[in-house]
Amino acid sequence: MHWTIIEVGSKQPYIFSSNKQRLQVAASAAIWSLGCERVRKAIESAGYDRVPDRELRKFLDAPDAQSDGCPRVGHVVETSGKAVLLVPTKQAGIDIIEILTREVIEDNSGLDVWGYVSERLADDLSDAGTVFHLAELGREQHRLRRLGPQHRDATLPFHEPCAYTPRPAIVREVETSEDPTAERQARSASVDYLFRRATEARRRMIETLKTLDPDAWTVVRQLILDLPNMKKGLSDNGWVGVLHADGNGLGTIFTNLRHIYTGRDFIAKENALSRSLDEVSWQALLHTVRGVHLDGSFASDAGIDGVAADEPTERWARSPKEFANTILPIVVGGDDFALAVSGAIAFDFAVLLAQNFTRLASGSLGQVFTDALAELHKHEITVPGSLSLAVGLAFTKPHHPFTHGFHLAGQLEKAAKERSRDTSIIDAIVLRESTVRDLGDIKRQRTISVGDPSRDIYSFKSRALDVDGSPFALSAVDHVRLLIRELNATDEDTGERALPRGRIQLIRDALTEVGSGDVRQVRSAIESAQARHAYQGVRLPDLLQEELDNLVAQLRVAEQAAATDSGTINVVTTDIVTAIDLADVMRGTEHGNSDDHTAEAVRGGGS
């Protein structure tokens, strides 16, 4: 037997090459289809009998046996954009790869696909883990030696450019058949491919969620952006949350399996872990969508492991449009998530997604991971205690380029991983500007540095937030939520904000006084804002006042350290600006993007 690894490369650039959400959904589906449906067909076209991953144990008992005279291929890993096969001969693996790559070139999908076939395994499969590791290294080396599909059709000066991507156009078409009189737009070959499959791609995503839990579909279908409204786009409250999440430590787990499992056990574990990870991710998304309540709060249990969730079916019947079409899943597969969510619910949605992912992975659905982690710890291999998510969340205005929002969310996700890989972390930013800049540039604008070489001394961009941290600890989700609740609290008599927006803005202006590059001016501005409120008889909320007092004290220490050039300077950060920005986003700045379905602004900071 031989390992055959087939993979789609450059997934994110492929999916987010256009700002058109219809195309992003179709691109995500195209990647999924290659790793699953198209690999199955390629195996059959090459003349082999495919053994599905769920029947792998029987296959491993007699891998060389034939089915009605037809050689068999074991489908060990079947996930979005990747397939791992056990094939009887090296030529069998080459045949399957050739069929797939030829199809991709001929159908103009623009996918970047390649494969690698390993050397022969021992007859008893005892070296399966070692050979698989070498095959992964060979696959990566092969990737570096080849040119991607972007080199296939060079854009020359006399080519008409595609209206959606930088690629050369080959055809002009209207966007949808629903509006045949619309202006025809120039399309590249891959964009034309995706447009023709966009409706089916969305239908597949919706049907997958429906199949997971038909009983919950009454609620779920209201929230997920549906097919008739794809042209209108996501319903928002004046803000859109672009979410990118990735599992912590999964690569380490899979890489080290060969050290604790051998032979058939290794193959079975590779199969079981891959299947379990997909199930955990899809179920985490489903439970999170189910957790959205009409009052903007979230069901923390979300019905996991037999705990009954508070299903808002009756309230949906009374007010079915309040949060309709506010969630657009774009990528769900393995440990990877990419979504667009209305700003009204995006922060709480991200928190609950991370919590649900960890709970499901630690429960019966993820038992195979629990067992693997325990074995890895026994062998003193450094891995997390449990599975968790690193989440990047970028809030932009609805018409801001979505590709830039996702790029920022990806950088935030990496920053979340840098803080910790042992627990779920969320790094969020509210982009109040229309310029397109990297996260590093944005952070530098929010930071004061001193000395030569430069050392950061103060930043009003909070650190990434610990999902499970104590509400009394800085840079913890619940701590920020408490601040949001104070900022969005309303007067019982008037229903207006207890602390008017103008007074909150006065505090924010003081905290963001970094243009001078002098930390003393920041401290002075904060003290001036506090004195002004006290003089006018305005009592700031308790936690906000405590945070401001602590910040002033820390800034005094930082001033002294900077003045004496004592060497080590602890960067002073604050959660207040993040809380103010998130409070604004949750309340919303305007109605949604259509008259037919609007997401009303949420009052308060979630539960």
C-alpha positions as CSV (number, residue, x, y, z in Angstrom):
1,M,0.0,0.0,0.0
2,H,1.0,3.6,-0.6
3,W,-0.1,6.9,1.0
4,T,-1.6,9.4,-1.5
5,I,-2.1,12.9,-0.2
6,I,-4.2,15.4,-2.3
7,E,-4.6,19.0,-1.2
8,V,-5.9,22.3,-2.4
9,G,-3.4,25.1,-1.8
10,S,-3.8,28.9,-1.3
11,K,-7.4,28.4,0.0
12,Q,-7.9,31.8,1.6
13,P,-6.5,33.8,-1.4
14,Y,-8.8,31.7,-3.6
15,I,-11.9,32.2,-1.5
16,F,-11.3,35.9,-0.8
17,S,-9.9,37.0,-4.2
18,S,-13.2,38.9,-4.6
19,N,-15.3,41.1,-2.3
20,K,-18.4,39.4,-3.7
21,Q,-19.9,37.2,-1.0
22,R,-21.7,35.0,-3.5
23,L,-18.3,34.1,-5.0
24,Q,-16.7,33.5,-1.6
25,V,-19.4,31.0,-0.7
26,A,-19.0,29.3,-4.1
27,A,-15.2,29.2,-3.8
28,S,-15.5,27.6,-0.3
29,A,-17.8,25.0,-1.7
30,A,-15.5,24.3,-4.6
31,I,-12.6,23.6,-2.2
32,W,-14.9,21.3,-0.1
33,S,-16.1,19.5,-3.2
34,L,-12.6,18.7,-4.4
35,G,-11.6,17.1,-1.1
36,C,-14.8,15.0,-0.9
37,E,-17.0,14.6,-3.9
38,R,-14.5,14.9,-6.7
39,V,-11.9,12.7,-5.1
40,R,-14.6,10.0,-4.8
41,K,-15.4,10.3,-8.5
42,A,-11.7,10.3,-9.5
43,I,-11.1,7.0,-7.6
44,E,-14.0,5.4,-9.5
45,S,-12.8,6.9,-12.8
46,A,-9.4,5.4,-12.3
47,G,-11.0,2.0,-12.0
48,Y,-10.8,1.4,-8.2
49,D,-13.4,0.6,-5.6
50,R,-13.5,3.3,-2.9
51,V,-13.8,2.2,0.7
52,P,-15.4,5.1,2.7
53,D,-13.7,6.4,5.8
54,R,-16.4,5.0,8.1
55,E,-15.6,1.4,6.9
56,L,-11.9,1.8,7.2
57,R,-11.5,-0.7,10.0
58,K,-12.7,-3.6,7.8
59,F,-10.4,-2.4,5.0
60,L,-7.4,-2.4,7.2
61,D,-8.0,-6.1,8.2
62,A,-7.4,-7.1,4.6
63,P,-6.1,-4.0,2.6
64,D,-5.0,-6.0,-0.4
65,A,-8.3,-7.8,-0.9
66,Q,-10.4,-6.9,-4.0
67,S,-14.0,-6.1,-4.4
68,D,-15.5,-8.1,-7.3
69,G,-12.1,-8.3,-8.9
70,C,-11.6,-4.5,-8.5
71,P,-8.6,-3.2,-6.4
72,R,-9.7,-1.1,-3.4
73,V,-8.7,2.3,-2.2
74,G,-9.1,3.3,1.4
75,H,-10.4,6.9,1.9
76,V,-8.6,7.6,5.2
77,V,-9.2,11.4,5.4
78,E,-12.1,13.1,3.7
79,T,-12.3,16.8,4.5
80,S,-12.6,20.2,2.9
81,G,-9.7,20.7,0.4
82,K,-7.8,17.6,1.4
83,A,-7.9,13.8,0.9
84,V,-5.7,11.1,2.3
85,L,-5.9,7.7,0.5
86,L,-4.3,4.3,0.9
87,V,-3.8,3.0,-2.7
88,P,-2.6,-0.5,-3.8
89,T,0.1,0.7,-6.1
90,K,2.1,3.9,-6.8
91,Q,0.6,4.1,-10.2
92,A,-2.9,4.1,-8.7
93,G,-2.1,7.2,-6.7
94,I,-0.6,8.9,-9.8
95,D,-3.7,8.0,-11.9
96,I,-6.1,9.5,-9.3
97,I,-4.0,12.7,-9.0
98,E,-3.8,13.1,-12.8
99,I,-7.5,12.7,-13.2
100,L,-8.2,15.4,-10.6
101,T,-5.6,17.9,-11.8
102,R,-6.7,17.5,-15.4
103,E,-10.3,18.1,-14.5
104,V,-9.4,21.3,-12.5
105,I,-7.5,22.7,-15.5
106,E,-10.3,21.8,-18.0
107,D,-13.2,23.2,-15.9
108,N,-11.4,26.6,-15.3
109,S,-12.2,26.5,-11.6
110,G,-8.8,28.1,-10.8
111,L,-8.2,25.7,-7.9
112,D,-4.5,25.1,-6.9
113,V,-4.4,21.3,-6.6
114,W,-1.5,18.9,-6.3
115,G,-0.8,15.5,-4.8
116,Y,2.0,13.2,-3.6
117,V,2.4,9.4,-3.5
118,S,4.6,7.9,-0.8
119,E,6.9,4.9,-1.0
120,R,5.5,1.5,-0.3
121,L,4.4,0.7,3.2
122,A,5.5,-2.5,5.0
123,D,3.1,-5.4,4.3
124,D,1.9,-5.4,7.9
125,L,1.5,-1.5,7.8
126,S,3.7,-1.2,10.8
127,D,5.5,1.8,9.4
128,A,2.3,3.7,8.4
129,G,3.0,6.7,10.7
130,T,6.6,7.1,9.7
131,V,5.9,6.9,6.0
132,F,2.9,9.2,6.3
133,H,5.2,11.8,8.0
134,L,7.7,11.5,5.1
135,A,4.8,11.8,2.6
136,E,3.7,15.1,4.2
137,L,7.2,16.5,3.9
138,G,7.4,15.4,0.3
139,R,4.0,16.9,-0.4
140,E,5.2,20.3,1.0
141,Q,8.5,20.2,-1.0
142,H,6.5,19.4,-4.1
143,R,4.3,22.4,-3.5
144,L,7.3,24.7,-3.4
145,R,8.6,23.5,-6.7
146,R,5.5,24.1,-8.7
147,L,3.7,27.2,-10.1
148,G,0.2,28.0,-9.0
149,P,-2.8,28.6,-11.3
150,Q,-2.3,32.4,-11.1
151,H,0.6,31.9,-13.6
152,R,-1.7,30.0,-16.0
153,D,-3.4,33.1,-17.6
154,A,-1.1,36.1,-17.6
155,T,-2.9,39.5,-17.6
156,L,-1.5,41.5,-20.5
157,P,-2.2,45.1,-21.4
158,F,-4.6,44.3,-24.2
159,H,-6.8,42.0,-22.0
160,E,-10.0,43.3,-20.5
161,P,-9.8,42.9,-16.8
162,C,-12.3,40.9,-14.8
163,A,-14.8,43.1,-12.9
164,Y,-14.3,41.1,-9.7
165,T,-10.6,40.0,-9.7
166,P,-7.3,41.1,-11.3
167,R,-7.5,38.2,-13.8
168,P,-8.2,38.6,-17.5
169,A,-11.8,38.4,-18.6
170,I,-13.1,35.7,-21.0
171,V,-16.9,36.5,-21.0
172,R,-19.5,39.0,-20.2
173,E,-22.6,38.0,-18.2
174,V,-25.2,39.4,-15.8
175,E,-24.7,38.5,-12.2
176,T,-27.9,36.5,-11.8
177,S,-30.6,35.1,-14.0
178,E,-33.1,36.8,-11.8
179,D,-32.2,40.1,-13.4
180,P,-31.5,39.5,-17.1
181,T,-31.7,43.2,-18.0
182,A,-28.8,44.1,-15.7
183,E,-25.5,45.3,-17.2
184,R,-23.3,42.5,-18.2
185,Q,-20.0,42.3,-16.3
186,A,-16.6,41.0,-17.5
187,R,-15.7,37.7,-15.8
188,S,-12.5,35.7,-15.6
189,A,-12.7,32.0,-16.3
190,S,-12.6,31.1,-12.6
191,V,-15.2,33.8,-11.6
192,D,-17.5,32.5,-14.4
193,Y,-17.1,29.0,-12.9
194,L,-18.0,30.2,-9.4
195,F,-21.0,32.3,-10.5
196,R,-22.5,29.3,-12.2
197,R,-22.2,27.3,-9.0
198,A,-23.0,29.9,-6.4
199,T,-26.7,28.9,-5.8
200,E,-25.9,25.2,-5.5
201,A,-23.0,26.1,-3.1
202,R,-25.3,28.0,-0.8
203,R,-27.9,25.3,-0.9
204,R,-25.3,22.7,0.2
205,M,-24.3,24.8,3.2
206,I,-27.9,25.3,4.2
207,E,-28.7,21.6,3.7
208,T,-25.7,20.5,5.8
209,L,-26.9,22.6,8.7
210,K,-30.4,21.4,8.3
211,T,-29.3,17.7,8.3
212,L,-27.3,18.2,11.5
213,D,-30.5,19.0,13.5
214,P,-33.8,19.1,11.6
215,D,-35.7,20.1,14.8
216,A,-33.6,23.3,15.2
217,W,-34.1,24.3,11.5
218,T,-37.1,26.6,12.3
219,V,-34.7,28.9,14.2
220,V,-31.5,28.4,12.2
221,R,-33.0,29.1,8.8
222,Q,-34.1,32.6,10.0
223,L,-30.6,33.6,11.0
224,I,-28.5,32.2,8.2
225,L,-28.4,34.4,5.1
226,D,-30.7,32.5,2.7
227,L,-30.7,32.0,-1.1
228,P,-33.3,34.6,-2.0
229,N,-31.4,37.3,-0.1
230,M,-27.9,36.6,-1.3
231,K,-28.2,39.5,-3.8
232,K,-29.1,41.9,-1.0
233,G,-26.4,40.6,1.2
234,L,-26.0,40.3,5.0
235,S,-28.5,42.2,7.2
236,D,-26.5,44.5,9.5
237,N,-27.0,47.2,12.1
238,G,-24.4,49.6,10.5
239,W,-21.5,47.3,11.4
240,V,-20.3,43.9,10.1
241,G,-18.2,41.5,12.1
242,V,-15.7,39.6,10.0
243,L,-14.7,36.5,11.9
244,H,-11.8,34.1,11.3
245,A,-11.1,31.3,13.8
246,D,-8.6,28.5,13.8
247,G,-8.0,25.6,16.3
248,N,-5.1,25.8,18.7
249,G,-2.6,23.0,18.7
250,L,-4.2,20.8,16.1
251,G,-1.1,20.7,13.9
252,T,1.0,19.5,16.9
253,I,-1.5,16.7,17.7
254,F,-1.6,15.4,14.2
255,T,2.1,15.7,13.7
256,N,2.9,13.7,16.8
257,L,0.4,10.9,16.3
258,R,3.2,8.7,14.8
259,H,5.0,8.8,18.2
260,I,2.2,7.2,20.1
261,Y,0.4,5.0,17.6
262,T,1.8,2.6,15.0
263,G,0.5,0.5,12.1
264,R,-3.2,0.1,11.8
265,D,-3.8,2.0,15.0
266,F,-2.2,5.1,13.5
267,I,-4.3,4.9,10.3
268,A,-7.5,4.4,12.4
269,K,-6.6,7.4,14.6
270,E,-5.8,9.7,11.7
271,N,-9.2,8.8,10.2
272,A,-11.1,9.1,13.5
273,L,-9.6,12.4,14.5
274,S,-10.2,14.0,11.1
275,R,-13.8,12.9,11.1
276,S,-14.4,14.0,14.7
277,L,-12.8,17.5,14.0
278,D,-15.2,18.1,11.2
279,E,-18.2,17.0,13.3
280,V,-17.1,19.2,16.2
281,S,-16.8,22.3,14.0
282,W,-20.1,21.9,12.2
283,Q,-21.9,21.2,15.5
284,A,-20.2,24.1,17.2
285,L,-21.5,26.4,14.4
286,L,-25.0,24.9,14.6
287,H,-25.2,25.3,18.4
288,T,-23.9,28.8,18.2
289,V,-26.5,29.8,15.6
290,R,-29.2,28.2,17.8
291,G,-27.9,30.2,20.8
292,V,-28.9,33.6,19.3
293,H,-32.0,34.9,21.1
294,L,-34.3,37.6,20.0
295,D,-33.3,39.9,22.8
296,G,-29.7,39.7,21.6
297,S,-28.5,37.5,24.4
298,F,-27.1,34.0,23.9
299,A,-27.9,30.6,25.3
300,S,-24.7,29.6,27.0
301,D,-25.5,25.9,27.0
302,A,-26.9,25.8,23.5
303,G,-28.3,22.3,24.0
304,I,-24.9,20.6,24.2
305,D,-24.6,17.1,25.6
306,G,-28.2,16.7,26.4
307,V,-28.7,20.1,28.2
308,A,-31.9,21.6,26.9
309,A,-31.4,24.9,25.2
310,D,-33.9,27.7,25.6
311,E,-35.4,27.5,22.1
312,P,-37.0,30.8,21.1
313,T,-39.4,29.2,18.6
314,E,-42.5,31.0,19.8
315,R,-40.7,34.4,19.9
316,W,-39.5,33.7,16.3
317,A,-43.1,33.3,15.3
318,R,-44.0,36.7,16.8
319,S,-41.0,38.5,15.4
320,P,-39.4,36.5,12.6
321,K,-37.4,39.3,11.0
322,E,-35.5,40.8,13.9
323,F,-32.3,38.9,13.3
324,A,-33.1,37.4,9.9
325,N,-30.1,37.0,7.5
326,T,-27.6,38.2,10.1
327,I,-25.1,35.3,9.8
328,L,-23.2,34.2,6.7
329,P,-21.0,31.1,7.0
330,I,-18.3,31.1,4.3
331,V,-15.8,28.6,5.5
332,V,-16.6,25.7,7.9
333,G,-14.3,22.7,7.8
334,G,-11.6,21.0,9.9
335,D,-10.8,23.6,12.6
336,D,-11.3,26.6,10.3
337,F,-14.1,29.1,10.4
338,A,-14.8,32.2,8.3
339,L,-18.1,34.1,8.7
340,A,-19.6,37.5,8.3
341,V,-22.0,38.4,11.1
342,S,-24.1,41.5,11.9
343,G,-22.3,43.8,14.3
344,A,-25.3,43.5,16.7
345,I,-24.4,40.0,17.7
346,A,-20.9,39.3,16.3
347,F,-18.9,39.6,19.5
348,D,-21.2,37.4,21.6
349,F,-21.4,35.0,18.6
350,A,-17.6,34.7,18.5
351,V,-17.4,34.0,22.2
352,L,-20.1,31.4,22.1
353,L,-18.5,29.7,19.1
354,A,-15.2,29.3,20.9
355,Q,-17.0,28.0,24.0
356,N,-19.1,25.5,22.0
357,F,-16.1,24.3,20.1
358,T,-14.2,23.5,23.4
359,R,-17.3,21.9,25.1
360,L,-18.0,19.7,22.1
361,A,-14.4,18.7,21.7
362,S,-14.2,17.8,25.4
363,G,-17.5,15.8,25.3
364,S,-18.6,12.5,23.7
365,L,-18.2,13.9,20.2
366,G,-14.6,14.6,20.7
367,Q,-13.7,11.6,22.9
368,V,-11.1,10.5,20.3
369,F,-9.3,13.8,20.9
370,T,-9.5,13.4,24.7
371,D,-7.9,10.0,24.4
372,A,-5.2,11.2,22.0
373,L,-4.3,14.2,24.2
374,A,-4.0,11.9,27.2
375,E,-1.6,9.6,25.4
376,L,0.5,12.5,24.1
377,H,0.8,13.9,27.7
378,K,1.9,10.4,28.9
379,H,4.7,10.6,26.3
380,E,5.6,14.1,27.6
381,I,4.8,15.7,24.3
382,T,3.7,19.3,24.7
383,V,0.1,19.8,23.6
384,P,-2.8,21.8,25.0
385,G,-4.9,20.2,27.7
386,S,-8.0,20.6,25.5
387,L,-9.0,21.9,22.1
388,S,-9.7,25.6,21.8
389,L,-10.1,28.3,19.2
390,A,-8.1,31.4,18.4
391,V,-10.5,34.0,17.0
392,G,-9.9,37.2,15.1
393,L,-12.8,39.6,14.8
394,A,-12.7,42.7,12.7
395,F,-15.6,45.1,12.7
396,T,-16.0,47.2,9.6
397,K,-18.7,49.3,8.0
398,P,-20.9,47.4,5.5
399,H,-19.3,48.8,2.4
400,H,-15.7,48.4,3.5
401,P,-13.8,45.9,1.3
402,F,-14.7,42.5,2.8
403,T,-11.3,41.1,1.7
404,H,-9.5,43.6,3.8
405,G,-11.8,42.8,6.8
406,F,-11.0,39.2,6.4
407,H,-7.3,40.0,6.1
408,L,-7.4,41.9,9.4
409,A,-9.4,39.1,11.0
410,G,-6.7,36.7,10.0
411,Q,-4.0,38.9,11.5
412,L,-6.0,39.2,14.7
413,E,-6.4,35.4,14.8
414,K,-2.6,35.0,14.6
415,A,-2.2,37.6,17.4
416,A,-4.7,35.6,19.5
417,K,-2.5,32.5,19.1
418,E,0.5,34.4,20.2
419,R,-1.1,35.2,23.5
420,S,-2.0,31.6,24.3
421,R,-2.6,28.3,22.6
422,D,-3.9,26.6,25.8
423,T,-7.3,28.4,25.9
424,S,-9.7,30.2,23.6
425,I,-8.6,33.7,22.9
426,I,-10.4,36.5,20.9
427,D,-8.7,39.5,19.4
428,A,-11.1,42.1,18.2
429,I,-10.8,45.5,16.6
430,V,-13.3,48.1,15.5
431,L,-12.2,49.8,12.3
432,R,-13.6,53.4,12.4
433,E,-11.6,54.4,9.3
434,S,-12.1,53.7,5.6
435,T,-8.4,53.3,4.8
436,V,-7.0,49.8,4.0
437,R,-4.1,49.1,6.3
438,D,-2.4,46.2,8.0
439,L,-3.0,45.4,11.7
440,G,0.6,46.4,12.5
441,D,0.1,49.9,11.1
442,I,-3.2,50.3,13.0
443,K,-1.6,49.1,16.3
444,R,1.3,51.5,15.8
445,Q,-1.1,54.4,15.5
446,R,-2.7,53.3,18.8
447,T,0.6,53.1,20.7
448,I,3.1,55.4,22.3
449,S,6.8,54.3,22.2
450,V,9.9,55.8,23.8
451,G,13.6,55.5,23.6
452,D,16.1,54.3,21.0
453,P,15.6,51.5,20.2
454,S,11.9,52.1,20.5
455,R,10.0,50.5,23.3
456,D,6.2,50.5,23.6
457,I,5.0,52.2,26.8
458,Y,1.2,52.7,26.3
459,S,-1.4,51.2,23.9
460,F,-5.2,51.8,23.9
461,K,-5.6,48.6,21.8
462,S,-6.3,46.0,24.5
463,R,-4.6,42.7,24.4
464,A,-6.3,39.7,23.0
465,L,-9.2,38.6,25.3
466,D,-9.3,35.4,27.2
467,V,-12.7,33.7,26.7
468,D,-12.7,31.9,30.0
469,G,-10.7,34.4,32.0
470,S,-12.1,35.9,35.3
471,P,-14.4,38.9,34.9
472,F,-12.0,40.7,37.3
473,A,-8.9,40.1,35.2
474,L,-7.7,42.5,32.6
475,S,-8.1,41.3,29.0
476,A,-10.8,38.8,29.8
477,V,-14.0,38.6,27.7
478,D,-16.3,38.8,30.8
479,H,-14.3,41.9,32.1
480,V,-15.0,43.7,28.8
481,R,-18.6,42.6,28.9
482,L,-19.0,44.1,32.4
483,L,-17.7,47.4,31.0
484,I,-20.0,47.2,28.0
485,R,-23.0,46.6,30.2
486,E,-22.1,49.7,32.2
487,L,-21.6,51.8,29.1
488,N,-24.9,50.6,27.5
489,A,-27.0,50.7,30.7
490,T,-30.2,52.7,30.3
491,D,-32.2,54.9,32.6
492,E,-35.2,53.1,33.9
493,D,-37.4,56.2,33.6
494,T,-36.4,57.6,30.2
495,G,-35.0,54.5,28.5
496,E,-32.0,56.6,27.3
497,R,-28.4,55.8,28.0
498,A,-27.6,56.4,31.7
499,L,-24.2,57.7,30.5
500,P,-24.8,59.9,27.4
501,R,-22.7,59.1,24.3
502,G,-21.0,62.5,24.5
503,R,-19.6,61.8,27.9
504,I,-18.4,58.4,26.8
505,Q,-16.7,60.0,23.8
506,L,-15.0,62.5,26.1
507,I,-13.4,59.6,27.9
508,R,-12.4,57.8,24.7
509,D,-10.8,61.0,23.4
510,A,-8.7,61.2,26.5
511,L,-7.6,57.5,26.3
512,T,-6.6,57.9,22.6
513,E,-4.5,61.0,23.0
514,V,-1.4,59.4,21.5
515,G,-0.6,61.8,18.7
516,S,1.9,63.8,20.8
517,G,3.8,60.6,21.6
518,D,3.9,61.8,25.3
519,V,2.3,59.4,27.9
520,R,2.0,62.4,30.3
521,Q,-0.5,64.0,28.0
522,V,-2.6,60.9,28.0
523,R,-2.6,60.8,31.8
524,S,-3.4,64.5,32.0
525,A,-6.2,64.1,29.5
526,I,-7.8,61.3,31.5
527,E,-7.5,63.2,34.8
528,S,-9.0,66.2,33.1
529,A,-12.0,64.2,31.8
530,Q,-12.5,62.7,35.3
531,A,-12.4,66.2,36.9
532,R,-14.8,67.6,34.4
533,H,-17.4,64.8,35.1
534,A,-16.9,65.3,38.9
535,Y,-17.3,69.1,38.6
536,Q,-20.6,68.7,36.6
537,G,-21.9,66.2,39.2
538,V,-21.8,63.2,36.8
539,R,-21.1,59.9,38.5
540,L,-19.2,57.5,36.3
541,P,-20.2,53.8,36.6
542,D,-18.2,52.0,39.3
543,L,-16.1,49.6,37.2
544,L,-15.3,52.3,34.6
545,Q,-14.2,54.7,37.4
546,E,-12.1,52.0,38.9
547,E,-10.5,51.2,35.6
548,L,-9.6,54.8,34.9
549,D,-8.1,55.2,38.4
550,N,-5.9,52.1,37.9
551,L,-4.9,53.3,34.4
552,V,-3.8,56.7,35.8
553,A,-1.7,55.0,38.5
554,Q,-0.1,52.7,35.9
555,L,0.7,55.6,33.6
556,R,2.5,57.4,36.4
557,V,4.7,54.4,36.9
558,A,5.4,54.1,33.2
559,E,6.3,57.9,33.1
560,Q,8.9,57.4,35.8
561,A,10.3,54.3,34.1
562,A,10.6,56.2,30.8
563,A,12.1,59.2,32.4
564,T,14.9,57.2,34.1
565,D,15.4,54.9,31.2
566,S,15.5,52.1,33.6
567,G,15.5,49.4,31.0
568,T,12.4,47.2,31.3
569,I,9.1,49.0,30.7
570,N,5.8,47.1,31.1
571,V,3.4,48.2,28.3
572,V,0.3,49.8,29.8
573,T,-2.8,48.6,28.1
574,T,-6.5,49.2,28.7
575,D,-9.8,47.4,27.9
576,I,-11.8,50.6,28.1
577,V,-11.5,51.7,24.5
578,T,-12.3,48.2,23.2
579,A,-15.4,48.1,25.5
580,I,-16.5,51.6,24.3
581,D,-16.1,50.6,20.6
582,L,-17.8,47.2,21.1
583,A,-20.7,48.9,23.0
584,D,-21.2,51.3,20.0
585,V,-21.1,48.4,17.6
586,M,-23.7,46.4,19.6
587,R,-26.1,49.3,19.7
588,G,-25.6,50.0,16.0
589,T,-25.3,53.2,14.1
590,E,-28.1,52.8,11.6
591,H,-30.7,50.3,10.4
592,G,-29.8,47.3,8.3
593,N,-29.1,47.3,4.7
594,S,-32.6,46.6,3.3
595,D,-36.2,47.4,4.1
596,D,-37.2,43.8,4.0
597,H,-34.9,42.4,6.7
598,T,-33.1,44.5,9.3
599,A,-31.1,43.6,12.3
600,E,-32.2,45.9,15.1
601,A,-29.5,47.3,17.4
602,V,-29.0,45.3,20.5
603,R,-29.3,47.0,23.8
604,G,-26.7,45.9,26.3
605,G,-23.6,43.7,26.2
606,G,-24.9,40.2,26.1
607,S,-24.9,37.7,28.8
